[in-house]
Amino acid sequence: RNVVGGRSRITEEDLTSMHYMKAVIKETFRLHPPAPLLIPRESREDAKVMGYDIASGTQVVVNAWAIARDPSCWDKAEEFEPERFLNSSIDVKGLDFEVLPFGAGRRGCPGIMFVTNVIELVVANLVHQFNWEVPGGEVGQQTLNINESNGLSNHREFPLIAIASYDV
């Protein structure tokens, strides 16, 4: 709220100063990619990947969920720590192979720039406009069930119930 002063709406220009919020969004995409398995690809030629032989014509599926939780890439890989992105150039837009929530290259999500900008703007305005709490007033990971239900897309096993209040 300090970034925008007394204004009621957050603009795209304001987002450049919201480093922690951007780190939270990146960390959310790292731990909870929208599609845990990327679009299958076919090997055009024989290849060896990490000691495995991949024959030409083999269908390969990239597990973005597992890559983003690889302990050889991330300290405390299973923990939600947005601070890991504050002094890091790693991004979720397909250029860094440590985290690929939208894929990469020619087969990556064509709307990646649009969707990341929209998510940042929506989250910033929701946080700016409302005060949030969970039912019962308790806040903390111990009161929220954040388990995922696995499938073609990631979604919560149980719905998140949050109460928004507005100060007039």
N, C-alpha and C positions, 0 to 999 in steps of 0.2 A: 504493500500500500504506500510505502514511502517513495517508490519510483515515480508514481503518477501524481503525487501531491493531492490536491483537492479534486482533481477531475474524476468524473464518474465512470468513464470508460478507458480501457487500456487499448492502445493502438499498436500497430506493428512496430513503430519506432521505439516504443517503450520496451519491447521484448529484448532489445540489445543489452539492456541493463539487468535482465532477470537471469543471471547465471545459475543460481541454485535451482530455480524452477526448471530450467532446461536440463540440468543434471538429473533432477528427479524423473523427468520424462524419459531421458536416455536410459536411466537405470531400470525404469519400468519396462521399456522395450527390451532391454537386455534379459531381464528375468522372465518376462511374459511376452514373447514375440507373438504377434497376431496369428501367424501361421508357423507352427513349430517345424514343419517339414516344407522345404521350398519346392518349387516346381521341378519335377524330375527332368534330368538332362541325359543325353545319350553320348557316350564316349565315341569320338570320331576316329580314334586310333588307339592301339594298345598303349597302356600307360601303367606306371607303377606309382601308387600313392601310399605313402607311409608303410612301405613294405608289402602292400597288397597289389596283386596283378589285376588290372582292369582291362578286359578284352574289348576290342573295337566293337561297337554296337551294344555295349552293356548299358542298361538304364541305371543311372546314379541318382540317388536322392540325398540332398544335403539336409542334415539335421541342425537347423539354426538354433533350436532350443539347447541341444547338447554343446554346440560350439560356444554359445554365450555363457555356459556354466562350466567351462573347462578350467580346472584349477591350475593348469600350466599357463593360462593367459591371465587369470584373475586371482588376486588374493581374496580369500573369503568368498569364493565364487557363489555360494548359496545364500549369501546375506545381502540384504537390500542396503546398499551404501552409495547414495548419490554423490557423495564427496569424491569418489574415485574418478568422476568425470570433470571435476572443477579445474584441475590443472592438467588436463589430458586433451590431446588433439583427436582422440578416437571419437567417431561419430556413428550414427545409425543409418547413414544415407548410402551405404553400400560400398564405401571405399576402404573400410577397415574390416578385415576378416575375423576379428575377435567378436564382432557382433553384427549380425545380418538379418534384422527383423523383417526387412522388405526385399531380401535378395540382393543381387549385385549384377553389374554388367548389363548386357542387352536384355536379359530376361528378368531383371529386377523390376520392381513396381514402377510403372511410368509416372505415377502421381506422388512419388516420395517427397518431393520438395513441397508440393501443395499440402499434403496431409500433415507433414511435420509442422508447417507454419500454422495451419488451422488448429491443430491440437494445442500448440503453444498459446495461441490467442484465446481459445476457448477456456483452457485450464486457467490462464492468468485472469481472465474476466470472472470466472466462477469463484476463484479464491478471493479476488478483489471485491466482488459484489456481495458475497454472503459470508456468514459465520457458519462453520460446520461442526456437527457433533454426531456421535452415534447414539442410538437409543440408550437411555439409562445414564447418559453423560460420561461414561467411561471411555477414555481414549488410550489406545496402546495396542500393540500387536497381539497381546494376550487376549484381548476381547474381540478381535476380528478373526474370522476364519478366512484365510486367503488361499485355501487349497484350490487347485485348478482341476477342471475336468478335461481330460485329454481327448483329442480328436483332430480333425482337419484344421480346426482353429482353436486357439486357447480361449477359454472362458472360465469364469468362476464356478466352482462346484455349488456354492450357495450364493444367493444375491447379496450384494452390499446394501445395507440400509443406512442412509445418512440423512440427517435432518439439517436443512438449510434455514437459517433465519436471516432476516434483513433488518439492519439498523436504519431507521428513518431519520 
